């Protein structure tokens, strides 16, 4: 089994606020991330695929095709967006990076046609935060 990890970047803003919590609970739980008008991040995302290398081509996946797919399914939707306003899934779901990685994984699986399987998604929100969603 071989795994390939490819890196991508996008910028987006969000506000962490749960409708299921009170104003005070939101402020206590999310701190600065609960400020009313949101804040931005330079997200760096890694997408891993795994499987067996094709004996004819010597490759696991066509990187150019993977890039085009990730761009269409994720980057074009999220880049320079306000996640709370622009991404329907985050109208009622708090756009934490835990939920962001789940939503990105869901979008990647939607029309996945590669022989290699989606192995995982990692999103770095800040230099100190790395969120990892493992599929296998
Ligand atoms: Ni944030």
Backbone and ligand atoms as CSV (ligand in chain L), in Angstrom:
chain,resi,resn,atom,element,x,y,z
A,1,UNK,N,N,0.848,-1.191,0.000
A,1,UNK,CA,C,0.000,0.000,0.000
A,1,UNK,C,C,0.890,1.250,0.000
A,2,UNK,N,N,0.530,2.176,-0.848
A,2,UNK,CA,C,1.263,3.442,-0.916
A,2,UNK,C,C,0.317,4.581,-0.572
A,3,UNK,N,N,0.855,5.559,0.132
A,3,UNK,CA,C,0.035,6.733,0.456
A,3,UNK,C,C,0.718,7.979,-0.118
A,4,UNK,N,N,-0.072,8.818,-0.756
A,4,UNK,CA,C,0.434,10.100,-1.256
A,4,UNK,C,C,-0.341,11.210,-0.560
A,5,UNK,N,N,0.379,12.230,-0.118
A,5,UNK,CA,C,-0.254,13.383,0.520
A,5,UNK,C,C,0.075,14.630,-0.287
A,6,UNK,N,N,-0.961,15.357,-0.613
A,6,UNK,CA,C,-0.813,16.560,-1.436
A,6,UNK,C,C,-1.309,17.767,-0.637
A,7,UNK,N,N,-0.609,18.895,-0.741
A,7,UNK,CA,C,-0.954,20.070,0.056
A,7,UNK,C,C,-1.675,21.144,-0.744
A,8,UNK,N,N,-2.584,21.830,-0.072
A,8,UNK,CA,C,-3.365,22.914,-0.686
A,8,UNK,C,C,-3.512,24.043,0.323
A,9,UNK,N,N,-3.869,25.213,-0.167
A,9,UNK,CA,C,-4.084,26.353,0.721
A,9,UNK,C,C,-5.346,27.097,0.350
A,10,UNK,N,N,-5.999,27.644,1.348
A,10,UNK,CA,C,-7.090,28.580,1.090
A,10,UNK,C,C,-7.218,29.498,2.295
A,11,UNK,N,N,-7.822,30.651,2.077
A,11,UNK,CA,C,-8.090,31.563,3.188
A,11,UNK,C,C,-9.597,31.668,3.351
A,12,UNK,N,N,-10.033,31.758,4.596
A,12,UNK,CA,C,-11.473,31.865,4.856
A,12,UNK,C,C,-11.662,32.445,6.251
A,13,UNK,N,N,-12.865,32.966,6.482
A,13,UNK,CA,C,-13.154,33.499,7.803
A,13,UNK,C,C,-14.308,32.716,8.431
A,14,UNK,N,N,-14.397,32.818,9.737
A,14,UNK,CA,C,-15.492,32.157,10.449
A,14,UNK,C,C,-15.713,32.841,11.792
A,15,UNK,N,N,-16.835,32.509,12.376
A,15,UNK,CA,C,-17.123,32.893,13.750
A,15,UNK,C,C,-17.619,31.648,14.461
A,16,UNK,N,N,-17.025,31.351,15.629
A,16,UNK,CA,C,-17.469,30.190,16.384
A,16,UNK,C,C,-18.574,30.629,17.340
A,17,UNK,N,N,-19.777,30.135,17.071
A,17,UNK,CA,C,-20.937,30.501,17.870
A,17,UNK,C,C,-21.988,29.404,17.694
A,18,UNK,N,N,-22.413,28.829,18.794
A,18,UNK,CA,C,-23.406,27.758,18.727
A,18,UNK,C,C,-24.772,28.277,19.150
A,19,UNK,N,N,-25.778,28.054,18.302
A,19,UNK,CA,C,-27.148,28.464,18.615
A,19,UNK,C,C,-27.701,27.657,19.787
A,20,UNK,N,N,-27.029,26.549,20.110
A,20,UNK,CA,C,-27.504,25.702,21.208
A,20,UNK,C,C,-26.940,26.120,22.564
A,21,UNK,N,N,-26.119,27.176,22.549
A,21,UNK,CA,C,-25.549,27.675,23.803
A,21,UNK,C,C,-25.994,29.122,24.013
A,22,UNK,N,N,-25.929,29.579,25.248
A,22,UNK,CA,C,-26.275,30.970,25.540
A,22,UNK,C,C,-25.134,31.890,25.090
A,23,UNK,N,N,-25.411,33.189,25.057
A,23,UNK,CA,C,-24.370,34.172,24.711
A,23,UNK,C,C,-23.172,34.017,25.654
A,24,UNK,N,N,-23.477,33.871,26.950
A,24,UNK,CA,C,-22.405,33.767,27.948
A,24,UNK,C,C,-21.611,32.476,27.759
A,25,UNK,N,N,-22.316,31.374,27.473
A,25,UNK,CA,C,-21.616,30.093,27.263
A,25,UNK,C,C,-20.741,30.159,26.016
A,26,UNK,N,N,-21.250,30.795,24.962
A,26,UNK,CA,C,-20.467,30.954,23.739
A,26,UNK,C,C,-19.199,31.760,24.005
A,27,UNK,N,N,-19.362,32.870,24.727
A,27,UNK,CA,C,-18.217,33.738,25.029
A,27,UNK,C,C,-17.192,32.986,25.864
A,28,UNK,N,N,-17.690,32.212,26.831
A,28,UNK,CA,C,-16.800,31.459,27.715
A,28,UNK,C,C,-16.058,30.354,26.948
A,29,UNK,N,N,-16.811,29.637,26.097
A,29,UNK,CA,C,-16.234,28.489,25.393
A,29,UNK,C,C,-15.276,28.902,24.278
A,30,UNK,N,N,-15.708,29.862,23.453
A,30,UNK,CA,C,-14.942,30.183,22.247
A,30,UNK,C,C,-14.024,31.405,22.390
A,31,UNK,N,N,-14.218,32.216,23.439
A,31,UNK,CA,C,-13.333,33.363,23.658
A,31,UNK,C,C,-13.313,34.308,22.471
A,32,UNK,N,N,-12.103,34.674,22.033
A,32,UNK,CA,C,-11.951,35.616,20.915
A,32,UNK,C,C,-12.607,35.109,19.634
A,33,UNK,N,N,-12.672,33.794,19.494
A,33,UNK,CA,C,-13.250,33.202,18.285
A,33,UNK,C,C,-14.759,33.422,18.206
A,34,UNK,N,N,-15.344,33.966,19.288
A,34,UNK,CA,C,-16.782,34.245,19.321
A,34,UNK,C,C,-17.083,35.721,19.018
A,35,UNK,N,N,-16.056,36.535,18.817
A,35,UNK,CA,C,-16.294,37.951,18.501
A,35,UNK,C,C,-17.278,38.051,17.337
A,36,UNK,N,N,-18.213,39.007,17.398
A,36,UNK,CA,C,-19.366,39.013,16.489
A,36,UNK,C,C,-19.054,38.997,14.991
A,37,UNK,N,N,-17.992,39.686,14.571
A,37,UNK,CA,C,-17.815,39.820,13.129
A,37,UNK,C,C,-16.791,38.853,12.525
A,38,UNK,N,N,-16.395,37.850,13.293
A,38,UNK,CA,C,-15.545,36.801,12.738
A,38,UNK,C,C,-14.092,37.205,12.587
A,39,UNK,N,N,-13.310,36.277,12.083
A,39,UNK,CA,C,-11.868,36.483,11.885
A,39,UNK,C,C,-11.407,35.471,10.840
A,40,UNK,N,N,-10.255,35.739,10.233
A,40,UNK,CA,C,-9.804,34.889,9.137
A,40,UNK,C,C,-8.652,33.977,9.508
A,41,UNK,N,N,-8.453,32.954,8.702
A,41,UNK,CA,C,-7.312,32.046,8.849
A,41,UNK,C,C,-6.725,31.752,7.469
A,42,UNK,N,N,-5.414,31.518,7.459
A,42,UNK,CA,C,-4.767,30.969,6.269
A,42,UNK,C,C,-4.706,29.464,6.487
A,43,UNK,N,N,-5.677,28.772,5.935
A,43,UNK,CA,C,-5.744,27.327,6.146
A,43,UNK,C,C,-4.776,26.611,5.214
A,44,UNK,N,N,-4.121,25.612,5.759
A,44,UNK,CA,C,-3.344,24.748,4.889
A,44,UNK,C,C,-3.916,23.340,5.045
A,45,UNK,N,N,-4.192,22.710,3.913
A,45,UNK,CA,C,-4.910,21.437,3.918
A,45,UNK,C,C,-4.077,20.366,3.225
A,46,UNK,N,N,-4.053,19.191,3.807
A,46,UNK,CA,C,-3.395,18.053,3.173
A,46,UNK,C,C,-4.436,16.975,2.909
A,47,UNK,N,N,-4.418,16.457,1.699
A,47,UNK,CA,C,-5.319,15.374,1.323
A,47,UNK,C,C,-4.457,14.146,1.029
A,48,UNK,N,N,-4.749,13.043,1.712
A,48,UNK,CA,C,-3.986,11.814,1.492
A,48,UNK,C,C,-4.836,10.781,0.773
A,49,UNK,N,N,-4.211,10.107,-0.184
A,49,UNK,CA,C,-4.881,9.002,-0.877
A,49,UNK,C,C,-3.974,7.778,-0.740
A,50,UNK,N,N,-4.567,6.599,-0.741
A,50,UNK,CA,C,-3.754,5.392,-0.621
A,50,UNK,C,C,-4.300,4.286,-1.506
A,51,UNK,N,N,-3.459,3.321,-1.791
A,51,UNK,CA,C,-3.850,2.198,-2.630
A,51,UNK,C,C,-2.620,1.548,-3.224
A,52,UNK,N,N,-2.861,0.767,-4.282
A,52,UNK,CA,C,-1.761,0.066,-4.940
A,52,UNK,C,C,-1.340,0.829,-6.196
A,53,UNK,N,N,-0.041,0.911,-6.416
A,53,UNK,CA,C,0.504,1.602,-7.582
A,53,UNK,C,C,0.130,0.836,-8.849
A,54,UNK,N,N,-0.303,1.559,-9.862
A,54,UNK,CA,C,-0.656,0.977,-11.163
A,54,UNK,C,C,0.632,0.510,-11.861
A,55,UNK,N,N,0.714,-0.801,-12.158
A,55,UNK,CA,C,1.920,-1.360,-12.752
A,55,UNK,C,C,2.256,-0.767,-14.117
A,56,UNK,N,N,1.241,-0.345,-14.856
A,56,UNK,CA,C,1.490,0.194,-16.197
A,56,UNK,C,C,2.068,1.593,-16.140
A,57,UNK,N,N,1.568,2.420,-15.214
A,57,UNK,CA,C,1.974,3.825,-15.165
A,57,UNK,C,C,2.993,4.106,-14.075
A,58,UNK,N,N,3.110,3.198,-13.111
A,58,UNK,CA,C,4.000,3.447,-11.985
A,58,UNK,C,C,3.465,4.507,-11.046
A,59,UNK,N,N,2.192,4.801,-11.148
A,59,UNK,CA,C,1.620,5.863,-10.314
A,59,UNK,C,C,0.422,5.357,-9.515
A,60,UNK,N,N,0.177,6.053,-8.403
A,60,UNK,CA,C,-0.978,5.733,-7.562
A,60,UNK,C,C,-2.173,6.563,-7.969
A,61,UNK,N,N,-1.907,7.820,-8.312
A,61,UNK,CA,C,-2.994,8.725,-8.675
A,61,UNK,C,C,-2.424,9.777,-9.625
A,62,UNK,N,N,-3.257,10.281,-10.506
A,62,UNK,CA,C,-2.868,11.385,-11.392
A,62,UNK,C,C,-2.969,12.672,-10.565
A,63,UNK,N,N,-1.813,13.203,-10.178
A,63,UNK,CA,C,-1.794,14.361,-9.267
A,63,UNK,C,C,-2.526,15.559,-9.880
A,64,UNK,N,N,-2.371,15.753,-11.179
A,64,UNK,CA,C,-3.046,16.874,-11.836
A,64,UNK,C,C,-4.563,16.734,-11.752
A,65,UNK,N,N,-5.039,15.501,-11.945
A,65,UNK,CA,C,-6.485,15.258,-11.861
A,65,UNK,C,C,-6.965,15.425,-10.423
A,66,UNK,N,N,-6.147,14.987,-9.459
A,66,UNK,CA,C,-6.512,15.166,-8.047
A,66,UNK,C,C,-6.586,16.664,-7.714
A,67,UNK,N,N,-5.597,17.420,-8.177
A,67,UNK,CA,C,-5.598,18.874,-7.924
A,67,UNK,C,C,-6.856,19.522,-8.495
A,68,UNK,N,N,-7.197,19.156,-9.709
A,68,UNK,CA,C,-8.376,19.749,-10.360
A,68,UNK,C,C,-9.636,19.395,-9.575
A,69,UNK,N,N,-9.706,18.147,-9.091
A,69,UNK,CA,C,-10.877,17.705,-8.330
A,69,UNK,C,C,-10.981,18.443,-6.991
A,70,UNK,N,N,-9.844,18.530,-6.266
A,70,UNK,CA,C,-9.844,19.224,-4.965
A,70,UNK,C,C,-10.190,20.696,-5.161
A,71,UNK,N,N,-9.678,21.274,-6.231
A,71,UNK,CA,C,-9.984,22.685,-6.519
A,71,UNK,C,C,-11.484,22.877,-6.731
A,72,UNK,N,N,-12.073,21.973,-7.511
A,72,UNK,CA,C,-13.496,22.093,-7.834
A,72,UNK,C,C,-14.382,21.812,-6.616
A,73,UNK,N,N,-14.036,20.777,-5.857
A,73,UNK,CA,C,-14.902,20.348,-4.751
A,73,UNK,C,C,-14.731,21.173,-3.477
A,74,UNK,N,N,-13.521,21.747,-3.306
A,74,UNK,CA,C,-13.240,22.398,-2.021
A,74,UNK,C,C,-12.761,23.844,-2.174
A,75,UNK,N,N,-11.645,24.026,-2.878
A,75,UNK,CA,C,-10.981,25.336,-2.875
A,75,UNK,C,C,-11.884,26.428,-3.436
A,76,UNK,N,N,-12.521,26.157,-4.562
A,76,UNK,CA,C,-13.369,27.185,-5.167
A,76,UNK,C,C,-14.533,27.574,-4.257
A,77,UNK,N,N,-14.971,26.647,-3.435
A,77,UNK,CA,C,-16.105,26.916,-2.543
A,77,UNK,C,C,-15.689,27.675,-1.293
A,78,UNK,N,N,-14.493,27.365,-0.770
A,78,UNK,CA,C,-14.094,27.921,0.520
A,78,UNK,C,C,-13.188,29.142,0.431
A,79,UNK,N,N,-12.397,29.255,-0.644
A,79,UNK,CA,C,-11.361,30.291,-0.676
A,79,UNK,C,C,-11.972,31.694,-0.676
A,80,UNK,N,N,-11.509,32.523,0.261
A,80,UNK,CA,C,-11.961,33.916,0.415
A,80,UNK,C,C,-13.442,34.020,0.780
A,81,UNK,N,N,-13.956,32.978,1.463
A,81,UNK,CA,C,-15.358,33.005,1.865
A,81,UNK,C,C,-15.488,33.190,3.369
A,82,UNK,N,N,-16.683,33.628,3.734
A,82,UNK,CA,C,-17.085,33.651,5.136
A,82,UNK,C,C,-17.874,32.352,5.347
A,83,UNK,N,N,-17.305,31.441,6.069
A,83,UNK,CA,C,-17.929,30.107,6.169
A,83,UNK,C,C,-19.336,30.152,6.759
A,84,UNK,N,N,-19.559,30.995,7.764
A,84,UNK,CA,C,-20.892,31.054,8.393
A,84,UNK,C,C,-21.959,31.516,7.402
A,85,UNK,N,N,-21.571,32.438,6.510
A,85,UNK,CA,C,-22.537,33.016,5.578
A,85,UNK,C,C,-22.594,32.261,4.251
A,86,UNK,N,N,-21.448,31.856,3.752
A,86,UNK,CA,C,-21.353,31.359,2.371
A,86,UNK,C,C,-21.493,29.851,2.224
A,87,UNK,N,N,-21.281,29.103,3.301
A,87,UNK,CA,C,-21.329,27.638,3.195
A,87,UNK,C,C,-22.609,27.162,3.884
A,88,UNK,N,N,-23.583,26.680,3.119
A,88,UNK,CA,C,-24.886,26.316,3.692
A,88,UNK,C,C,-24.780,25.359,4.875
A,89,UNK,N,N,-23.819,24.425,4.822
A,89,UNK,CA,C,-23.690,23.430,5.894
A,89,UNK,C,C,-23.327,24.073,7.228
A,90,UNK,N,N,-22.803,25.318,7.174
A,90,UNK,CA,C,-22.400,25.974,8.424
A,90,UNK,C,C,-23.409,27.020,8.894
A,91,UNK,N,N,-24.613,26.958,8.334
A,91,UNK,CA,C,-25.660,27.836,8.854
A,91,UNK,C,C,-26.048,27.391,10.257
A,92,UNK,N,N,-26.114,26.067,10.460
A,92,UNK,CA,C,-26.543,25.531,11.754
A,92,UNK,C,C,-25.463,24.713,12.457
A,93,UNK,N,N,-24.339,24.544,11.799
A,93,UNK,CA,C,-23.234,23.772,12.375
A,93,UNK,C,C,-22.073,24.738,12.603
A,94,UNK,N,N,-21.472,24.699,13.768
A,94,UNK,CA,C,-20.385,25.626,14.101
A,94,UNK,C,C,-19.155,25.307,13.234
A,95,UNK,N,N,-18.610,26.295,12.522
A,95,UNK,CA,C,-17.482,26.022,11.614
A,95,UNK,C,C,-16.134,25.914,12.331
A,96,UNK,N,N,-16.097,25.036,13.335
A,96,UNK,CA,C,-14.816,24.696,13.947
A,96,UNK,C,C,-14.004,23.935,12.908
A,97,UNK,N,N,-12.731,23.785,13.143
A,97,UNK,CA,C,-11.931,23.055,12.154
A,97,UNK,C,C,-12.224,21.558,12.231
A,98,UNK,N,N,-12.725,21.079,13.377
A,98,UNK,CA,C,-13.198,19.687,13.437
A,98,UNK,C,C,-14.332,19.494,12.424
A,99,UNK,N,N,-15.302,20.416,12.450
A,99,UNK,CA,C,-16.428,20.301,11.521
A,99,UNK,C,C,-16.016,20.641,10.089
A,100,UNK,N,N,-15.071,21.550,9.932
A,100,UNK,CA,C,-14.580,21.896,8.593
A,100,UNK,C,C,-13.930,20.678,7.941
A,101,UNK,N,N,-13.135,19.945,8.682
A,101,UNK,CA,C,-12.481,18.781,8.070
A,101,UNK,C,C,-13.520,17.713,7.708
A,102,UNK,N,N,-14.558,17.586,8.506
A,102,UNK,CA,C,-15.641,16.639,8.160
A,102,UNK,C,C,-16.370,17.077,6.898
A,103,UNK,N,N,-16.656,18.369,6.791
A,103,UNK,CA,C,-17.373,18.882,5.625
A,103,UNK,C,C,-16.512,18.748,4.360
A,104,UNK,N,N,-15.233,19.024,4.491
A,104,UNK,CA,C,-14.336,18.893,3.335
A,104,UNK,C,C,-14.240,17.429,2.910
A,105,UNK,N,N,-14.144,16.535,3.864
A,105,UNK,CA,C,-14.089,15.112,3.548
A,105,UNK,C,C,-15.369,14.677,2.839
A,106,UNK,N,N,-16.505,15.150,3.318
A,106,UNK,CA,C,-17.791,14.814,2.687
A,106,UNK,C,C,-17.818,15.301,1.236
A,107,UNK,N,N,-17.342,16.527,1.011
A,107,UNK,CA,C,-17.337,17.075,-0.353
A,107,UNK,C,C,-16.371,16.313,-1.255
A,108,UNK,N,N,-15.245,15.880,-0.690
A,108,UNK,CA,C,-14.286,15.124,-1.494
A,108,UNK,C,C,-14.864,13.766,-1.913
A,109,UNK,N,N,-15.661,13.157,-1.051
A,109,UNK,CA,C,-16.215,11.832,-1.364
A,109,UNK,C,C,-17.357,11.908,-2.368
A,110,UNK,N,N,-17.976,13.079,-2.499
A,110,UNK,CA,C,-19.193,13.219,-3.299
A,110,UNK,C,C,-19.076,12.625,-4.704
A,111,UNK,N,N,-17.996,12.993,-5.402
A,111,UNK,CA,C,-17.850,12.497,-6.782
A,111,UNK,C,C,-16.487,11.847,-6.989
A,112,UNK,N,N,-15.994,11.211,-5.945
A,112,UNK,CA,C,-14.669,10.582,-5.973
A,112,UNK,C,C,-14.660,9.458,-7.003
A,113,UNK,N,N,-13.759,9.543,-8.005
A,113,UNK,CA,C,-13.712,8.515,-9.041
A,113,UNK,C,C,-12.319,7.903,-9.187
A,114,UNK,N,N,-11.421,8.267,-8.271
A,114,UNK,CA,C,-10.055,7.750,-8.369
A,114,UNK,C,C,-9.998,6.296,-7.894
A,115,UNK,N,N,-9.061,5.550,-8.443
A,115,UNK,CA,C,-8.865,4.176,-7.992
A,115,UNK,C,C,-8.355,4.167,-6.554
A,116,UNK,N,N,-7.423,5.067,-6.265
A,116,UNK,CA,C,-6.917,5.210,-4.900
A,116,UNK,C,C,-8.050,5.697,-3.997
A,117,UNK,N,N,-8.019,5.287,-2.736
A,117,UNK,CA,C,-9.068,5.713,-1.806
A,117,UNK,C,C,-8.637,6.976,-1.060
A,118,UNK,N,N,-9.638,7.752,-0.644
A,118,UNK,CA,C,-9.363,8.918,0.191
A,118,UNK,C,C,-8.943,8.400,1.562
A,119,UNK,N,N,-7.729,8.724,1.948
A,119,UNK,CA,C,-7.154,8.155,3.168
A,119,UNK,C,C,-7.312,9.071,4.374
A,120,UNK,N,N,-7.333,10.382,4.127
A,120,UNK,CA,C,-7.474,11.302,5.256
A,120,UNK,C,C,-7.337,12.740,4.815
A,121,UNK,N,N,-7.800,13.631,5.682
A,121,UNK,CA,C,-7.706,15.066,5.436
A,121,UNK,C,C,-7.108,15.699,6.688
A,122,UNK,N,N,-6.110,16.532,6.517
A,122,UNK,CA,C,-5.529,17.279,7.633
A,122,UNK,C,C,-5.630,18.761,7.341
A,123,UNK,N,N,-6.040,19.520,8.314
A,123,UNK,CA,C,-6.164,20.957,8.131
A,123,UNK,C,C,-5.397,21.667,9.230
A,124,UNK,N,N,-4.470,22.507,8.812
A,124,UNK,CA,C,-3.744,23.341,9.770
A,124,UNK,C,C,-4.405,24.698,9.779
A,125,UNK,N,N,-4.952,25.057,10.945
A,125,UNK,CA,C,-5.661,26.327,11.091
A,125,UNK,C,C,-4.699,27.432,11.513
A,126,UNK,N,N,-3.798,27.099,12.425
A,126,UNK,CA,C,-2.759,28.025,12.874
A,126,UNK,C,C,-1.474,27.210,12.995
A,127,UNK,N,N,-0.390,27.892,13.335
A,127,UNK,CA,C,0.878,27.171,13.496
A,127,UNK,C,C,0.785,26.126,14.599
A,128,UNK,N,N,-0.163,26.318,15.519
A,128,UNK,CA,C,-0.224,25.417,16.671
A,128,UNK,C,C,-1.356,24.398,16.580
A,129,UNK,N,N,-2.225,24.532,15.587
A,129,UNK,CA,C,-3.392,23.644,15.484
A,129,UNK,C,C,-3.358,22.811,14.212
A,130,UNK,N,N,-3.346,21.521,14.354
A,130,UNK,CA,C,-3.456,20.621,13.206
A,130,UNK,C,C,-4.585,19.645,13.485
A,131,UNK,N,N,-5.585,19.628,12.606
A,131,UNK,CA,C,-6.763,18.766,12.769
A,131,UNK,C,C,-6.673,17.656,11.742
A,132,UNK,N,N,-6.882,16.455,12.183
A,132,UNK,CA,C,-6.685,15.310,11.305
A,132,UNK,C,C,-7.938,14.442,11.311
A,133,UNK,N,N,-8.468,14.201,10.124
A,133,UNK,CA,C,-9.620,13.305,9.995
A,133,UNK,C,C,-9.171,12.085,9.216
A,134,UNK,N,N,-9.174,10.950,9.886
A,134,UNK,CA,C,-8.688,9.731,9.253
A,134,UNK,C,C,-9.852,8.931,8.690
A,135,UNK,N,N,-9.665,8.485,7.464
A,135,UNK,CA,C,-10.706,7.705,6.796
A,135,UNK,C,C,-10.420,6.227,6.849
A,136,UNK,N,N,-9.168,5.864,7.086
A,136,UNK,CA,C,-8.811,4.437,7.075
A,136,UNK,C,C,-8.093,4.058,8.353
L,1,NI,NI,NI,-10.754,30.830,14.092
